[in-house]
């Protein structure tokens, strides 16, 4: 029977697994046919109701989780991605094909139907978001603190795969004002930057852009390593709520 300390360690690692195992499962999954060398995705160039490109995979954040449903729908005269979550958590993920030296800026559109009732991104038991843009980074794990290395090792023993060195998220959240940085409640290796969620944002399309390199250096205090994977995530598995969001085209651009 597990000791109380072992059970506590497993509970504390739950949020780490929730945030990181998308990339671990991606690395364990054979890549599909490539869409091209250009990073990002133009949902507007696809047909409503069509299959998503094979190199974008809907992956559970943890085995056994209910999957968020991602589908291509019409929005006026264009096509967008609709995400529907119901006590679910899975991410639409692509392998890392971004050259941060050439294109460090990400630009995208999204719209959240409404905030998630009861969600709080600073609390592990309520850490859900109607919309997220997620980046996983490689790096030297030997540089990490003993606690971070121990957490990652425990997560690897539970999940069976190597996990990212660091994870940066842009999130839609009412927990804090846009521009705020929220650390994952159980590990500093996952940092979330709030970019949407102020009063009036719900139900409105927003066009956003961020410099990934600058943001990574701000929150992790070092230059970023290689991006191993990136994607979109709408999740409600912690609150058990339902949520709907829409994502427009995702592009990577040179610095302004």
Backbone as CSV, one residue per row, in Angstrom:
resi,resn,N_x,N_y,N_z,CA_x,CA_y,CA_z,C_x,C_y,C_z
1,UNK,0.851,-1.189,0.000,0.000,0.000,0.000,0.890,1.244,0.000
2,UNK,0.594,2.242,-0.856,1.436,3.431,-0.891,1.407,4.174,0.439
3,UNK,2.532,4.725,0.820,2.613,5.516,2.040,1.921,6.854,1.825
4,UNK,1.547,7.567,2.922,0.937,8.895,2.755,1.818,9.843,1.952
5,UNK,3.136,9.781,2.165,4.013,10.688,1.417,4.002,10.350,-0.069
6,UNK,3.933,9.061,-0.396,3.882,8.670,-1.809,2.575,9.115,-2.442
7,UNK,1.460,8.950,-1.714,0.174,9.401,-2.246,0.173,10.905,-2.443
8,UNK,0.778,11.633,-1.490,0.843,13.088,-1.616,1.687,13.492,-2.811
9,UNK,2.793,12.797,-3.026,3.645,13.101,-4.182,2.904,12.867,-5.483
10,UNK,2.116,11.798,-5.535,1.350,11.526,-6.747,0.314,12.622,-6.992
11,UNK,-0.362,13.069,-5.935,-1.348,14.137,-6.097,-0.673,15.413,-6.576
12,UNK,0.480,15.719,-5.992,1.173,16.941,-6.372,1.669,16.884,-7.808
13,UNK,1.919,15.695,-8.317,2.404,15.543,-9.682,1.260,15.579,-10.685
14,UNK,0.023,15.461,-10.228,-1.108,15.423,-11.140,-1.178,16.623,-12.062
15,UNK,-0.995,17.818,-11.500,-1.061,19.009,-12.340,0.090,19.065,-13.329
16,UNK,1.262,18.568,-12.910,2.402,18.515,-13.825,2.086,17.606,-14.999
17,UNK,1.530,16.424,-14.717,1.152,15.526,-15.802,0.118,16.172,-16.701
18,UNK,-0.868,16.812,-16.109,-1.935,17.461,-16.874,-1.354,18.435,-17.882
19,UNK,-0.353,19.190,-17.490,0.182,20.231,-18.352,1.198,19.728,-19.358
20,UNK,1.880,18.617,-19.070,3.030,18.225,-19.872,2.876,16.977,-20.722
21,UNK,1.970,16.078,-20.388,1.971,14.798,-21.073,1.526,14.887,-22.530
22,UNK,0.900,15.977,-22.942,0.604,16.148,-24.368,1.872,15.971,-25.189
23,UNK,2.931,16.626,-24.793,4.173,16.548,-25.556,4.801,15.175,-25.452
24,UNK,4.695,14.528,-24.292,5.251,13.192,-24.158,4.554,12.226,-25.101
25,UNK,3.221,12.300,-25.183,2.495,11.413,-26.076,2.804,11.757,-27.532
26,UNK,3.010,13.029,-27.847,3.371,13.406,-29.204,4.692,12.766,-29.590
27,UNK,5.682,12.830,-28.701,6.986,12.263,-29.009,6.905,10.750,-29.179
28,UNK,5.924,10.114,-28.543,5.782,8.669,-28.665,4.914,8.271,-29.839
29,UNK,4.324,9.259,-30.542,3.407,8.981,-31.638,4.093,9.242,-32.963
30,UNK,4.085,8.295,-33.913,4.697,8.547,-35.215,4.084,9.766,-35.882
31,UNK,4.921,10.570,-36.506,4.430,11.770,-37.180,3.630,11.393,-38.416
32,UNK,2.572,12.139,-38.701,1.785,11.918,-39.898,2.399,12.642,-41.079
33,UNK,1.759,12.592,-42.246,2.266,13.292,-43.418,2.388,14.783,-43.150
34,UNK,3.487,15.364,-43.539,3.737,16.776,-43.255,2.858,17.660,-44.115
35,UNK,2.349,18.754,-43.541,1.568,19.721,-44.282,2.484,20.653,-45.062
36,UNK,3.740,20.732,-44.685,4.677,21.635,-45.325,5.644,22.171,-44.302
37,UNK,6.635,22.908,-44.796,7.655,23.444,-43.902,7.180,24.683,-43.167
38,UNK,6.101,25.292,-43.644,5.619,26.520,-43.029,4.936,26.196,-41.711
39,UNK,5.409,26.740,-40.583,4.746,26.449,-39.302,3.405,27.157,-39.197
40,UNK,2.598,26.724,-38.246,1.282,27.304,-38.065,0.241,26.555,-38.868
41,UNK,-0.954,27.109,-38.908,-2.041,26.476,-39.660,-3.038,27.535,-40.107
42,UNK,-3.521,27.400,-41.361,-4.539,28.296,-41.915,-5.862,27.544,-41.930
43,UNK,-6.618,27.614,-40.846,-7.936,26.986,-40.836,-8.822,27.572,-41.923
44,UNK,-8.601,28.851,-42.246,-9.424,29.534,-43.245,-9.286,28.923,-44.629
45,UNK,-8.200,28.175,-44.878,-7.995,27.544,-46.185,-8.637,26.164,-46.265
46,UNK,-9.239,25.695,-45.164,-9.838,24.365,-45.115,-11.356,24.468,-45.244
47,UNK,-11.992,23.349,-45.464,-13.433,23.302,-45.681,-14.147,22.935,-44.380
48,UNK,-15.245,23.638,-44.040,-16.011,23.240,-42.863,-16.418,21.768,-42.949
49,UNK,-16.242,21.052,-41.852,-16.579,19.639,-41.816,-15.487,18.714,-42.301
50,UNK,-14.403,19.270,-42.841,-13.309,18.440,-43.343,-12.495,17.872,-42.196
51,UNK,-11.683,16.866,-42.506,-10.752,16.325,-41.536,-9.627,17.319,-41.285
52,UNK,-9.119,17.339,-40.075,-7.972,18.180,-39.771,-6.724,17.600,-40.431
53,UNK,-5.746,18.445,-40.779,-4.510,17.925,-41.371,-3.893,16.841,-40.503
54,UNK,-3.300,15.838,-41.159,-2.801,14.667,-40.438,-1.669,14.990,-39.484
55,UNK,-0.949,16.103,-39.720,0.164,16.425,-38.828,-0.282,17.212,-37.595
56,UNK,-1.577,17.452,-37.451,-2.147,18.000,-36.224,-2.929,16.892,-35.542
57,UNK,-2.546,16.537,-34.312,-3.105,15.379,-33.630,-3.833,15.803,-32.357
58,UNK,-5.015,15.240,-32.171,-5.776,15.480,-30.945,-5.313,14.465,-29.911
59,UNK,-4.580,14.955,-28.885,-3.925,14.071,-27.931,-4.420,14.335,-26.512
60,UNK,-4.735,13.272,-25.769,-5.176,13.460,-24.377,-4.026,13.953,-23.519
61,UNK,-4.335,14.796,-22.545,-3.272,15.257,-21.653,-2.818,14.149,-20.715
62,UNK,-3.696,13.205,-20.433,-3.366,12.007,-19.665,-4.219,10.880,-20.238
63,UNK,-3.635,9.677,-20.363,-4.404,8.539,-20.854,-5.657,8.344,-20.003
64,UNK,-6.782,8.123,-20.671,-8.028,7.900,-19.967,-8.888,9.131,-19.831
65,UNK,-8.329,10.314,-20.099,-9.124,11.537,-20.048,-10.122,11.567,-21.205
66,UNK,-11.276,12.188,-20.974,-12.226,12.436,-22.050,-11.595,13.431,-23.019
67,UNK,-11.838,13.230,-24.308,-11.223,14.071,-25.324,-12.066,15.307,-25.609
68,UNK,-11.424,16.449,-25.693,-12.055,17.647,-26.228,-12.276,17.431,-27.727
69,UNK,-13.399,17.897,-28.249,-13.707,17.708,-29.665,-13.312,18.959,-30.445
70,UNK,-12.485,18.770,-31.465,-12.056,19.855,-32.332,-12.607,19.605,-33.731
71,UNK,-13.287,20.604,-34.298,-13.901,20.436,-35.609,-13.823,21.747,-36.390
72,UNK,-13.820,21.617,-37.711,-13.788,22.780,-38.590,-15.221,23.214,-38.886
73,UNK,-15.505,24.491,-38.637,-16.857,25.014,-38.824,-16.793,26.333,-39.587
74,UNK,-17.932,26.731,-40.132,-18.028,28.015,-40.831,-18.275,29.128,-39.822
75,UNK,-17.597,30.229,-40.023,-17.819,31.450,-39.240,-17.948,32.585,-40.255
76,UNK,-19.179,32.888,-40.628,-19.366,33.836,-41.716,-18.860,33.234,-43.020
77,UNK,-17.927,33.927,-43.648,-17.381,33.463,-44.916,-16.043,32.751,-44.776
78,UNK,-15.654,32.431,-43.547,-14.368,31.774,-43.348,-14.536,30.504,-42.520
79,UNK,-13.483,29.710,-42.469,-13.483,28.486,-41.676,-12.608,28.676,-40.451
80,UNK,-13.103,28.221,-39.297,-12.352,28.293,-38.045,-12.418,26.941,-37.363
81,UNK,-11.598,26.784,-36.342,-11.606,25.572,-35.530,-12.503,25.791,-34.322
82,UNK,-13.454,24.890,-34.111,-14.302,24.953,-32.928,-13.856,23.890,-31.940
83,UNK,-13.707,24.285,-30.675,-13.317,23.363,-29.608,-14.469,23.230,-28.629
84,UNK,-14.881,21.994,-28.357,-15.952,21.719,-27.413,-15.421,20.785,-26.323
85,UNK,-15.437,21.284,-25.090,-14.951,20.509,-23.953,-16.091,20.268,-22.978
86,UNK,-16.184,19.043,-22.472,-17.146,18.691,-21.432,-16.455,17.726,-20.475
87,UNK,-15.981,18.268,-19.352,-15.181,17.496,-18.399,-14.041,16.784,-19.124
88,UNK,-13.449,17.455,-20.076,-12.472,16.832,-20.968,-11.192,17.635,-21.028
89,UNK,-10.146,16.989,-21.541,-8.858,17.667,-21.703,-8.035,16.931,-22.742
90,UNK,-7.973,17.490,-23.935,-7.050,17.012,-24.959,-6.631,18.210,-25.787
91,UNK,-5.464,18.097,-26.389,-4.880,19.233,-27.106,-4.668,18.873,-28.567
92,UNK,-4.843,19.849,-29.431,-4.518,19.692,-30.842,-3.072,20.135,-31.009
93,UNK,-2.180,19.177,-31.307,-0.740,19.368,-31.186,-0.027,19.109,-32.506
94,UNK,1.021,19.897,-32.764,1.893,19.727,-33.931,3.334,19.642,-33.439
95,UNK,4.137,18.826,-34.115,5.550,18.785,-33.788,6.192,20.154,-34.015
96,UNK,7.267,20.432,-33.287,7.894,21.742,-33.347,8.664,21.976,-34.632
97,UNK,8.110,22.777,-35.529,8.792,23.128,-36.777,8.997,24.637,-36.879
98,UNK,9.236,25.270,-35.725,9.370,26.728,-35.660,10.828,27.103,-35.477
99,UNK,11.320,27.988,-36.315,12.666,28.543,-36.169,12.529,29.884,-35.452
100,UNK,12.807,29.880,-34.151,12.624,31.101,-33.366,13.585,32.212,-33.771
101,UNK,14.688,31.867,-34.413,15.606,32.899,-34.887,14.994,33.693,-36.044
102,UNK,14.188,33.033,-36.844,13.571,33.683,-38.006,12.179,34.211,-37.700
103,UNK,11.403,33.433,-36.959,10.002,33.797,-36.706,9.679,33.638,-35.221
104,UNK,10.097,34.599,-34.396,9.850,34.487,-32.952,8.465,34.961,-32.519
105,UNK,7.679,35.531,-33.442,6.379,36.114,-33.098,5.264,35.174,-33.537
106,UNK,4.324,34.903,-32.648,3.141,34.132,-32.990,1.948,35.077,-33.052
107,UNK,1.121,34.913,-34.086,-0.086,35.719,-34.259,-1.263,34.778,-34.452
108,UNK,-2.360,35.057,-33.788,-3.519,34.172,-33.882,-4.796,34.923,-33.521
109,UNK,-5.929,34.295,-33.825,-7.245,34.789,-33.401,-7.928,33.706,-32.590
110,UNK,-8.687,34.140,-31.589,-9.545,33.183,-30.890,-10.739,33.890,-30.287
111,UNK,-11.733,33.094,-29.912,-12.943,33.601,-29.264,-13.432,32.542,-28.282
112,UNK,-13.649,32.925,-27.045,-14.225,32.037,-26.037,-15.686,32.413,-25.842
113,UNK,-16.539,31.408,-25.830,-17.963,31.677,-25.675,-18.269,32.322,-24.328
114,UNK,-17.607,31.841,-23.275,-17.852,32.344,-21.918,-16.730,31.869,-21.006
115,UNK,-16.558,32.526,-19.862,-15.618,31.994,-18.862,-16.088,30.636,-18.364
116,UNK,-15.172,29.868,-17.800,-15.519,28.593,-17.181,-15.853,28.845,-15.720
117,UNK,-17.093,28.553,-15.356,-17.523,28.795,-13.982,-16.704,27.958,-13.015
118,UNK,-16.125,28.619,-12.013,-15.353,27.926,-10.986,-13.893,27.735,-11.308
119,UNK,-13.472,28.081,-12.531,-12.066,27.887,-12.894,-11.187,28.914,-12.199
120,UNK,-9.996,28.482,-11.808,-8.991,29.358,-11.224,-7.631,28.784,-11.598
121,UNK,-6.906,29.480,-12.468,-5.656,28.939,-12.994,-4.519,28.927,-11.985
122,UNK,-4.743,29.493,-10.815,-3.725,29.442,-9.765,-3.940,28.279,-8.812
123,UNK,-5.024,27.494,-9.006,-5.331,26.363,-8.138,-5.398,25.089,-8.977
124,UNK,-4.620,24.079,-8.598,-4.546,22.855,-9.377,-5.882,22.167,-9.575
125,UNK,-6.747,22.185,-8.558,-8.029,21.483,-8.643,-9.029,22.197,-9.537
126,UNK,-8.729,23.458,-9.921,-9.662,24.229,-10.757,-8.965,24.828,-11.976
127,UNK,-7.837,24.246,-12.365,-6.993,24.834,-13.389,-7.459,24.426,-14.795
128,UNK,-8.493,25.119,-15.294,-9.041,24.923,-16.629,-9.052,26.254,-17.375
129,UNK,-9.162,26.192,-18.696,-9.227,27.413,-19.504,-10.001,27.131,-20.776
130,UNK,-10.839,28.082,-21.213,-11.578,27.870,-22.458,-10.695,27.911,-23.690
131,UNK,-9.551,28.582,-23.609,-8.649,28.658,-24.767,-7.219,28.810,-24.270
132,UNK,-6.328,28.055,-24.904,-4.900,28.142,-24.601,-4.105,27.940,-25.890
133,UNK,-2.969,28.601,-25.956,-1.944,28.331,-26.956,-0.731,27.843,-26.185
134,UNK,-0.207,26.651,-26.536,0.761,25.946,-25.707,2.037,25.680,-26.497
135,UNK,3.195,25.925,-25.841,4.497,25.649,-26.449,5.327,24.809,-25.480
136,UNK,5.944,23.736,-26.002,6.815,22.868,-25.226,8.253,23.060,-25.700
137,UNK,9.186,23.169,-24.751,10.575,23.501,-25.062,11.534,22.423,-24.565
138,UNK,12.601,22.229,-25.329,13.705,21.386,-24.918,14.677,22.209,-24.078
139,UNK,15.547,21.551,-23.342,16.545,22.246,-22.535,17.345,21.254,-21.715
140,UNK,18.310,21.761,-21.000,19.192,20.942,-20.175,18.547,20.725,-18.806
141,UNK,17.972,19.553,-18.588,17.267,19.277,-17.335,18.209,19.164,-16.145
142,UNK,19.512,18.971,-16.420,20.470,18.917,-15.318,20.609,20.273,-14.628
143,UNK,20.178,21.339,-15.293,20.242,22.680,-14.701,19.110,22.932,-13.717
144,UNK,18.099,22.081,-13.733,16.926,22.315,-12.903,17.221,22.020,-11.443
145,UNK,16.373,22.552,-10.576,16.504,22.279,-9.146,16.226,20.813,-8.862
146,UNK,16.670,20.366,-7.696,16.422,18.979,-7.312,14.931,18.680,-7.296
147,UNK,14.122,19.627,-6.777,12.681,19.404,-6.708,12.061,19.256,-8.084
148,UNK,12.470,20.118,-9.035,11.927,20.018,-10.393,12.347,18.713,-11.051
149,UNK,13.608,18.317,-10.866,14.065,17.060,-11.467,13.314,15.877,-10.865
150,UNK,13.071,15.931,-9.544,12.350,14.836,-8.895,10.913,14.761,-9.403
151,UNK,10.268,15.916,-9.572,8.892,15.923,-10.075,8.824,15.381,-11.489
152,UNK,9.773,15.788,-12.331,9.779,15.314,-13.711,10.064,13.826,-13.760
153,UNK,10.970,13.355,-12.897,11.271,11.922,-12.864,10.049,11.119,-12.418
154,UNK,9.324,11.633,-11.414,8.121,10.945,-10.966,7.072,10.944,-12.063
155,UNK,6.920,12.085,-12.749,5.974,12.149,-13.856,6.358,11.167,-14.948
156,UNK,7.659,11.020,-15.209,8.105,10.078,-16.230,7.796,8.642,-15.803
157,UNK,7.967,8.350,-14.523,7.685,6.991,-14.052,6.199,6.677,-14.148
158,UNK,5.352,7.695,-13.983,3.914,7.475,-14.078,3.436,7.494,-15.519
159,UNK,4.032,8.374,-16.345,3.569,8.529,-17.718,4.339,7.720,-18.733
160,UNK,5.573,7.332,-18.412,6.330,6.459,-19.289,7.104,7.160,-20.384
161,UNK,7.094,8.483,-20.435,7.811,9.196,-21.489,8.559,10.384,-20.889
162,UNK,9.606,10.832,-21.614,10.294,12.051,-21.204,9.369,13.248,-21.380
163,UNK,9.517,14.214,-20.501,8.658,15.383,-20.519,9.456,16.618,-20.914
164,UNK,8.797,17.675,-21.322,9.513,18.881,-21.758,10.309,19.523,-20.633
165,UNK,11.325,20.247,-21.027,12.115,21.032,-20.095,11.284,22.188,-19.545
166,UNK,10.469,22.796,-20.400,9.651,23.933,-19.983,8.427,24.023,-20.877
167,UNK,7.353,24.591,-20.329,6.111,24.790,-21.073,5.656,26.235,-20.875
168,UNK,5.368,26.896,-21.979,4.845,28.263,-21.959,3.451,28.238,-22.563
169,UNK,2.494,28.829,-21.852,1.121,28.896,-22.343,0.655,30.345,-22.401
170,UNK,-0.132,30.642,-23.422,-0.937,31.862,-23.471,-2.371,31.431,-23.223
171,UNK,-3.039,32.048,-22.243,-4.334,31.530,-21.819,-5.407,32.615,-21.755
172,UNK,-6.643,32.156,-21.919,-7.852,32.954,-21.690,-8.283,32.651,-20.269
173,UNK,-8.256,33.667,-19.403,-8.494,33.416,-17.981,-9.083,34.649,-17.317
174,UNK,-10.001,34.425,-16.392,-10.520,35.507,-15.559,-9.824,35.554,-14.204
175,UNK,-8.824,34.685,-14.002,-8.118,34.628,-12.724,-7.288,35.877,-12.471
176,UNK,-6.713,36.433,-13.536,-5.830,37.591,-13.399,-5.951,38.450,-14.652
177,UNK,-5.475,39.677,-14.551,-5.583,40.618,-15.669,-4.655,40.210,-16.807
178,UNK,-5.023,40.552,-18.058,-4.114,40.292,-19.172,-2.735,40.881,-18.915
179,UNK,-1.715,40.105,-19.247,-0.337,40.485,-18.971,0.217,39.815,-17.730
180,UNK,-0.664,39.304,-16.876,-0.217,38.621,-15.668,0.395,37.266,-16.010
181,UNK,1.321,36.828,-15.167,1.951,35.518,-15.314,1.498,34.640,-14.153
182,UNK,0.988,33.450,-14.472,0.536,32.504,-13.459,1.379,31.248,-13.582
183,UNK,2.055,30.881,-12.522,2.806,29.629,-12.516,1.854,28.474,-12.246
184,UNK,2.129,27.335,-12.862,1.383,26.140,-12.526,1.479,25.930,-11.008
185,UNK,0.363,25.570,-10.356,0.381,25.467,-8.891,1.407,24.506,-8.324
186,UNK,1.889,23.545,-9.131,2.779,22.522,-8.591,4.171,22.504,-9.214
187,UNK,4.411,23.295,-10.245,5.748,23.335,-10.840,5.982,24.639,-11.570
188,UNK,7.146,25.218,-11.336,7.534,26.426,-12.040,7.946,26.182,-13.478
189,UNK,7.990,24.911,-13.896,8.364,24.588,-15.277,7.213,24.798,-16.241
190,UNK,6.040,25.134,-15.742,4.901,25.508,-16.574,4.489,26.924,-16.174
191,UNK,4.591,27.841,-17.123,4.235,29.233,-16.859,3.153,29.667,-17.842
192,UNK,2.136,30.351,-17.329,0.996,30.784,-18.133,0.926,32.302,-18.160
193,UNK,0.826,32.868,-19.353,0.657,34.311,-19.508,-0.789,34.567,-19.917
194,UNK,-1.499,35.343,-19.118,-2.891,35.677,-19.416,-2.912,36.726,-20.532
195,UNK,-3.658,36.443,-21.599,-3.751,37.391,-22.712,-5.194,37.800,-22.996
196,UNK,-6.158,37.097,-22.434,-7.580,37.394,-22.631,-8.335,37.038,-21.368
197,UNK,-9.560,37.574,-21.253,-10.416,37.219,-20.134,-10.949,38.400,-19.358
198,UNK,-10.591,39.611,-19.786,-11.133,40.779,-19.083,-12.612,40.946,-19.439
199,UNK,-13.387,41.705,-18.654,-14.806,41.895,-18.952,-15.009,42.382,-20.386
200,UNK,-15.932,41.758,-21.078,-16.214,42.110,-22.462,-15.520,41.241,-23.483
201,UNK,-14.548,40.427,-23.058,-13.842,39.565,-24.012,-14.680,38.380,-24.467
202,UNK,-15.536,37.861,-23.595,-16.318,36.674,-23.941,-17.204,36.950,-25.143
203,UNK,-17.215,36.012,-26.072,-18.054,36.128,-27.257,-17.505,37.030,-28.333
204,UNK,-16.277,37.520,-28.169,-15.684,38.448,-29.127,-14.411,37.846,-29.726
205,UNK,-14.272,37.947,-31.047,-13.010,37.559,-31.662,-11.915,38.523,-31.235
206,UNK,-10.762,37.974,-30.920,-9.603,38.782,-30.555,-8.428,38.390,-31.439
207,UNK,-7.736,39.383,-31.972,-6.520,39.164,-32.747,-5.335,39.485,-31.856
208,UNK,-4.448,38.515,-31.664,-3.369,38.631,-30.690,-2.038,38.305,-31.340
209,UNK,-0.977,38.838,-30.781,0.371,38.449,-31.191,1.309,38.606,-30.006
210,UNK,2.261,37.689,-29.905,3.229,37.698,-28.819,4.595,37.306,-29.360
211,UNK,5.638,37.868,-28.747,7.000,37.474,-29.061,7.372,36.334,-28.109
212,UNK,7.451,35.130,-28.640,7.673,33.943,-27.816,9.019,34.020,-27.102
213,UNK,10.054,34.474,-27.813,11.395,34.535,-27.224,11.410,35.492,-26.039
214,UNK,10.850,36.677,-26.234,10.825,37.657,-25.151,10.010,37.162,-23.966
215,UNK,8.873,36.533,-24.240,8.035,36.035,-23.147,8.720,34.902,-22.395
216,UNK,9.377,34.003,-23.126,10.085,32.898,-22.471,11.192,33.445,-21.558
217,UNK,11.953,34.396,-22.078,13.034,34.967,-21.271,12.490,35.682,-20.041
218,UNK,11.316,36.290,-20.153,10.718,36.979,-19.019,10.332,36.006,-17.908
219,UNK,9.751,34.869,-18.279,9.206,33.988,-17.248,10.187,32.905,-16.796
220,UNK,11.148,32.514,-17.670,12.101,31.474,-17.287,13.515,32.005,-17.077
221,UNK,13.747,33.278,-17.377,15.015,33.959,-17.070,16.215,33.332,-17.774
222,UNK,16.002,32.868,-19.005,17.063,32.341,-19.856,16.524,32.284,-21.285
223,UNK,17.408,32.198,-22.280,16.934,32.069,-23.663,16.227,30.730,-23.860
224,UNK,15.241,30.682,-24.757,14.532,29.416,-24.969,15.361,28.432,-25.775
225,UNK,15.124,27.150,-25.525,15.675,26.100,-26.367,14.753,25.844,-27.547
226,UNK,14.926,24.705,-28.165,14.125,24.342,-29.323,12.688,24.044,-28.901
227,UNK,11.727,24.509,-29.695,10.334,24.137,-29.474,10.122,22.720,-29.991
228,UNK,9.723,21.824,-29.109,9.516,20.427,-29.496,8.099,20.172,-30.003
229,UNK,7.147,20.976,-29.551,5.757,20.828,-29.984,4.997,22.087,-29.602
230,UNK,3.870,22.304,-30.281,3.014,23.445,-29.946,1.589,23.097,-30.348
231,UNK,0.631,23.829,-29.784,-0.744,23.515,-30.147,-1.767,24.327,-29.388
232,UNK,-3.009,23.867,-29.486,-4.177,24.540,-28.931,-4.840,23.618,-27.911
233,UNK,-5.369,24.202,-26.852,-5.944,23.388,-25.783,-7.144,24.095,-25.170
234,UNK,-8.284,23.412,-25.184,-9.478,23.823,-24.444,-9.789,22.697,-23.475
235,UNK,-9.817,22.988,-22.169,-9.927,21.916,-21.175,-10.843,22.295,-20.027
236,UNK,-11.616,21.314,-19.581,-12.530,21.503,-18.441,-12.535,20.274,-17.537
237,UNK,-11.463,19.494,-17.544,-11.464,18.243,-16.791,-11.425,18.451,-15.282
238,UNK,-10.837,19.552,-14.828,-10.756,19.784,-13.380,-12.077,20.282,-12.801
239,UNK,-12.742,21.197,-13.502,-14.013,21.735,-13.012,-15.188,20.855,-13.391
240,UNK,-15.032,20.010,-14.418,-16.147,19.204,-14.906,-17.166,20.005,-15.686
241,UNK,-16.799,21.212,-16.097,-17.721,22.111,-16.787,-17.737,21.829,-18.292
242,UNK,-18.545,22.602,-19.007,-18.536,22.586,-20.466,-18.021,23.936,-20.945
243,UNK,-17.353,23.938,-22.085,-16.824,25.176,-22.646,-16.740,25.041,-24.156
244,UNK,-16.882,26.164,-24.832,-16.725,26.204,-26.285,-15.860,27.411,-26.637
245,UNK,-14.949,27.190,-27.567,-14.091,28.268,-28.055,-13.829,28.041,-29.541
246,UNK,-13.389,29.096,-30.201,-13.060,29.032,-31.609,-11.659,29.598,-31.818
247,UNK,-10.917,28.978,-32.733,-9.564,29.416,-33.055,-9.487,29.751,-34.544
248,UNK,-8.886,30.898,-34.847,-8.624,31.259,-36.231,-7.220,30.850,-36.634
249,UNK,-6.752,31.395,-37.751,-5.441,31.026,-38.283,-4.331,31.314,-37.276
250,UNK,-3.323,30.450,-37.290,-2.159,30.552,-36.405,-0.929,30.748,-37.288
251,UNK,-0.213,31.879,-37.111,0.939,32.190,-37.972,2.151,32.527,-37.112
252,UNK,3.328,32.322,-37.704,4.597,32.686,-37.074,5.303,33.686,-37.962
253,UNK,5.770,34.789,-37.352,6.238,35.945,-38.102,7.597,36.408,-37.607
254,UNK,8.346,37.147,-38.446,9.580,37.766,-37.970,9.275,38.813,-36.900
255,UNK,10.290,39.154,-36.119,10.127,40.195,-35.103,9.800,41.526,-35.774
256,UNK,8.986,42.306,-35.104,8.593,43.618,-35.659,9.746,44.604,-35.573
